[in-house]
Amino acid sequence: MKYIISFFLRFVPRKVLQLFSDKVLKFMAIFYRGSNVYCPIEGKGYRKFLPYGRINPRENALCPGSLSLERHRLLWLYLHEKTNFFKTSLKMLHVAPEVCFMKPFEKQHGEGYTTGDIESPLAKVKMDVHDIPFETNTFDVAMCNHVMEHVDNDIKAMKEFYRVLKPGGWAIFQVPFFYPLRETTYEDASITNSRMREKAFGQDDHVRMYGKDYGRRLEQAGFKVTEDDFVLKMSDEEVRKYALPKKEIIYFCEKI
């Protein structure tokens, strides 16, 4: 199974996967139901989750029902426990929207929930994060995960998110990290070959590999950044039950 998933992730266009993968996986979910692991997003248990990853698929990662990965389940728990996200209706901008979040987020925030993406057929607004098509001080919350490693100018994109947030608003911008972490972010625009990019940046469509300075890059955009080690404060049983990432730091960004 892990080799099949790896093949599709590497060679099937993202837009095609977004349109059809949920239908296939939700059918498979019937055969994985159990009680060893639990997806808090859809509120269901499974014998195990599916493997996931382009090159070396991680075991027990992808929930076939919600399509959540480890990082999504962690964020869901974080939003419930550490923010006002599920306590009130907010005006939210969700860029590169994850399928596992879209329906519950829209249910929570209604017409205040806006999705955007440069190519995804699932998003409401076609947009480039370098030039977000909304007025200054529009949103209470913004979320844009695993995108900054793809864009030409990440600092400019971060500043655009800062601009469209209201004063007092907050955002979360997660990115992939490859261990051991570099001290500083590595980028080299001269690397254009896909194989060389994969070797240099961890994936052939990445343009940089983030280091320990990621929080400082977000601060350059104006944010007050809290690097929250939320998962490290959870019990081993919770980490196992929800199949969470063991090292993920959540970057909670505020516009003061």
C-alpha positions, 0 to 999 in steps of 0.5 A, spaced: 500 500 500 505 504 501 508 504 494 502 505 491 500 511 495 508 514 494 507 513 486 500 517 486 503 522 490 509 523 486 506 522 479 499 524 479 497 532 478 495 535 485 489 537 482 487 530 480 488 527 487 484 533 490 478 531 486 478 524 486 482 521 492 477 522 497 472 518 494 477 512 493 480 513 501 473 513 504 471 507 501 477 504 503 476 507 510 470 501 511 475 496 511 480 500 516 475 501 522 477 499 529 479 502 535 487 502 535 487 509 533 482 515 533 481 521 528 479 527 532 477 531 526 471 526 524 470 522 531 472 515 528 477 510 530 481 505 526 485 499 526 490 503 523 491 509 519 494 508 512 502 510 510 503 516 507 509 520 503 512 521 497 519 517 497 519 514 504 512 513 506 510 514 514 506 508 517 500 510 520 499 517 517 493 518 513 486 517 516 482 514 510 476 517 512 477 525 514 484 525 509 488 528 515 495 527 516 499 527 523 500 535 523 492 536 521 490 532 527 495 536 531 492 542 529 485 540 530 487 539 537 491 545 538 485 549 535 480 546 540 485 547 546 489 553 545 485 558 541 478 561 540 477 558 533 471 553 535 468 558 540 465 563 536 464 565 529 470 568 525 472 571 518 477 566 516 482 566 510 484 559 509 489 558 503 491 551 500 485 548 504 486 541 506 480 537 505 480 534 512 478 541 515 474 544 509 467 542 511 468 543 519 471 550 518 465 552 514 460 549 519 463 553 524 464 560 521 459 560 515 460 565 510 466 568 514 470 562 511 474 563 505 478 558 501 483 560 496 489 557 492 493 558 486 490 552 482 486 548 487 479 546 484 476 546 491 478 553 493 473 559 492 478 564 490 483 563 485 489 567 488 497 568 489 499 569 496 504 574 493 498 579 492 492 577 496 486 580 493 483 582 499 483 589 503 487 590 509 485 588 516 479 583 513 480 577 517 480 575 524 484 568 522 489 566 517 491 559 515 496 557 510 500 550 511 506 547 507 505 553 502 511 557 504 516 552 501 513 553 494 513 560 493 518 565 490 518 570 495 516 567 502 517 574 506 513 577 501 507 572 502 508 572 509 507 580 509 501 579 505 498 575 510 500 580 515 496 586 511 489 582 510 489 580 518 485 585 523 489 588 529 489 582 534 488 577 529 492 571 528 495 566 523 498 559 523 503 557 517 506 550 518 512 548 513 515 541 513 522 540 516 528 536 515 532 533 520 537 535 523 535 542 522 539 547 519 541 553 523 538 558 517 534 557 511 537 554 505 535 557 498 538 557 491 534 560 485 539 557 481 537 550 482 531 548 477 532 541 476 527 537 479 532 531 481 537 537 484 531 540 488 529 534 491 536 533 493 537 540 496 530 542 498 527 535 500 522 535 494 522 537 487 517 542 487 520 546 494 524 552 493 527 552 500 529 548 506 527 551 512 532 551 518 531 554 525 530 561 523 523 560 521 520 563 526 525 569 525 522 570 518 515 570 520 517 576 525 520 579 519 513 580 516 511 583 522 508 578 526 509 576 534 511 569 533 510 564 539 513 557 537 509 552 541 511 545 543 504 543 544 505 536 542 511 535 547 506 536 553 501 531 551 502 524 554 505 518 550 498 515 550 495 521 546 500 521 541 499 514 540 492 514 540 491 520 535 498 518 531 501 525 532 508 528 529 513 527 535 517 534 533 512 539 530 512 546 533 506 550 532 508 557 529 502 561 532 503 568 529 499 574 532 498 581 529 499 586 535 
